[in-house]
C-alpha cells in the first residue's frame, strides 16, 4: 500500500484526486495514478486523456467528459453509467458536485496538474468548499515530449531551462528568454511555431539558433522536425505540414544547442524504432494475440487485432464428456493442451460438472507454449512440460518422453483440441508408444466480418503490414474482409502459409526463420529497420508503406 492510499481511504467518501495523465503514452501513467483510477467512483477527464486513463478504471465507474458525446462515456468491461456533460460546463462545479455526492472522484488532466491552466483553480474551489483532495503528479508534456524526441534539456554544463506557454506569454517573458542563452521549451500550436520563433529572434536570440518541433509527442503519431529559429517556418512549409486544417494541434518546441539536429540523430530512440507508427493487422483474437501485440508495440507498431475464426462447442459433446470423466477416474497418464482455446474448453466442462483444478491431481500436464501455459496457471494448474525449444507440436514432441511400462502405469494421453488440428502431435505420440484419445474440444468457424472501416482500411491500404500465422488466417481474412492492398507488407509464419498467400494473389515480403509468432514479429521488425536504413542512405524521407501508393505490385514469381 502506498503512503497516500491511507489518506485516500480515510477521506473517502467525498474525495477528489487531481491526477496527471502524462503527455499521451499510456505507459507513462504512474503506479499511484493506476491505483487511484482503480478506486474511483467518478472519472472526470479531458477528451484527450480519456482513453489513456479509463482503461484502469473499475467496472461501473461513472465517466464524465466535456464533449457531450455518449460514445466517449464508454468505459471498462462491465456495467457503467454514461453521463452526457454540456461542453461548456464549469469543471470546478462538476468536480465538487460529484464529490459532494459522497464519491471518490478522479479529475484527470493532460500532463501534470501543477502545470495545468485550470487545475489550481479547481483545487482552490475544493478547498473553499471543504472538499478533501490530493494531487498525483504526472509527466508534463514539456519534459516528456523532448525526452521521446531525443532532445535533452540539460547536459553536464547545466544550462538554464525555461518553460514558456506561447498562448499566455507576456512581452516581458519573451524579452527575458530572448536575452538568455539557456534552453527554452515552448508549448504552442503547429501554426504558431513561426510566430513564437519570431518573438524569440525579436527578443535577441540569433536566427541560426537550433530548434526542434514535436507534434503528438510520446505517441506513435509523433513527428519531429529540426531547423533553426530563422528557417522553421519554411521547413514546415516545405514538408507540407503547413498550411493545414490541423494547424491548431499542440506542439512542443525546444530552442537551444541541445536540440541540434546532429545530436538528435543519435538520441532519437523513439521515432527510430523499426516499425514506428506502422499499423499492423494481426488476424487473431485479442486473447491469442497478447504476446504478439506486446512485441509489436515494443518495435513501435500499432497492432490491430481482427479475429478470423470464432470458437464454438463441438457438435457432439459426448466424446468430450467421456474424456473429462476419464480424467477423474484415472484413465490418463497425460493431458496435452495445444492452445488457449483447449484450456478454455476443458475449464468450461470442469465448471459444468462442478470440478476444479484439483481434478488434475496425479495427471501430468503438457502445454504447447508459454501462452497456453499461462492459461493453465490462471486455471490453477502448473504444466509439467513446456517445449524447451520451438513452441509447436513438433517442439512438444522433441521433449515428450517415450512410453515406459516400468515407470508409466497408464499408457494413454488425452488430447483436447480443435476439429481442424493437424495430425502431427497424434502421430508423434503414437510413435513414442502412447495411446491417444484425440478429442474434439471445440470447433473453429469463420468469424464475422470486421467493422466497415477496418474492411476499407484492409482493402484500401490503410494498414502497413499484416501478419499471417497460418494458412487458415489467410483464407479467412480474405473471405471476411477482402484482399489486403498491394502496398501492405505481407508477413507469413512459414512456407505453407506463404504458399496460401500467393495462391490468393498476395506477394510475400517477410517470412519467419522459424514457425513462431514472435520470430515472425522480429522478422517484420528487421524488414522495417532495413527499409528505414535504405531510405536514410538514399536521402529520402522515412515513410510507412501505407504512405506510398505505387500503381501496382506484381506477385512474386513461383520458384
Secondary structure, DSSP 8 states (H G I E B T S, - for coil): --HHHHHHHHH-SSEEEEEE-BSS-GGG--HHHHHHHHH-SEEEE-HHHHHHHGGGS-TT-EEE-SS--GGGG--SSS--EE----TT--HHHHHHHHHHTT-EEEEEESB-GGG-TTHHHHHHHHHHTT-EEEEE----HHHHHHHHHT--S--TT---EEEEETTT--HHHHHHHHH--SEEEEEEEGGGHHHHHHHHHHTT--TT-EEEEEESTTSTT-EEEEEETTTHHHHHHHTT-SS-TTTT-EEEEEESGGG-HHHHHHH-TTTTSTTTT-EEEE-S-HHHHHHHHHHHHHTT-EEEE---EEEE--S-THHHHHHHHHHHHT--SEEEE-SHHHHHHHHHHHHHHT--GGGGTT-EEEESSHHHHHHHHHHT---SEE-SS-SSHHHHHHH-----TTT-S--EEEEEEETT--SHHHHHHHHTT-EEEEEEEEEEEE-----HHHHHHHHHT--SEEEE-SHHHHHHHHHHH----TTSEEEESSHHHHHHHHHTT----EE-SSS-HHHHHHHHHHHHHHHHHHHHHTT-----GGG---S--------
